[in-house]
């Protein structure tokens, strides 16, 4: 029995099959390249957090500083900090030799002809709390016989309560040192013999947040009106849902606020906003922008290590040199000379042109296929390096604003640092159970962070009336 041989495909069908295989191969290559690129990303060459590096954390051997040529350690003229003996110690313990080291005759304190001294600095033994009883006396008037009772001081509202200093100490440990409530209660019991319930700590936090509310409004207005401010945002878990904590800060002020939407930006902002190129920041009216070049350096590092693009290495080197030059000028109290700025800008433009020529010569990326055979809408996909080039070209003035304005920093590290401790709190204690608790944390953390930047003693600041110290805030 003869079986029918399958018909051979026509020439047109072969060409169509080859084209389809070619397109599929190109798509698979592009997908493989993207997956390999993701594997090569870490916290040093992308925006990924260090916690995502796992056990294969890369060795960090590079930073933005250029080599100074100095030996490591303290430099000449550096004022050291060390313990020094005090003139009048709190306690003196005398030690006398029991016998003569030469003949063995016994010695007593009266034979002392001199001494050498060594001082030991240590903490005093934990003492129980000091109890102060306030007595409001009833006094009878000798003229009319009426009885008048004295008023208790402000803040003395209950028959038994904790004072301002122990409350400030608890708030300091809870919201600045980020100690969980249970461990804070254990610490208070171990140090002072005080059994503080978690509900009491929560009530202290709520009361403190109410006290500092007007102070934080003042801080918010000062940050919004500052000539240069830093902004950032980070995810915040509240009641099992992701919300957002926005940071707006300067070198002397910190303002945190909790928002349900990431795009809810601070109002009434003027001056220069330093940020990480998140697009909604560009919707703010009446402000100038300065981009974080630490983000740019990380993206350039990935292009150097993974894609091996020459222009990225040159741009990386240029930005580092520009940063070093502006830092030196700032330390000397001068500004960069216009010819040097023009030299940096010309080199910047030349590197961008070189990179654009390179990417325009690359084969076009194929679109990913979609189900149903329909056409994918939108622009043709571009490579990561191409996107970065276009951003650096479009936002050149914002990227290099630090060259022309000495008040503008090279990076957005101020906001990054202010937001980092908030993420640490989330790692230690997890998310917040309620919006009220998260809002209280943001208010109190704004206060203690600002107090730290102002050089105040945090516990003393928490013990005082916030409205009385708001007028002493420094903005520069």
Order of alpha helices (4+ residues) and beta strands (2+ residues): alpha-beta-beta-alpha-alpha-alpha-alpha-beta-beta-beta-beta-beta-alpha-alpha-alpha-alpha-alpha-alpha-alpha-alpha-alpha-alpha
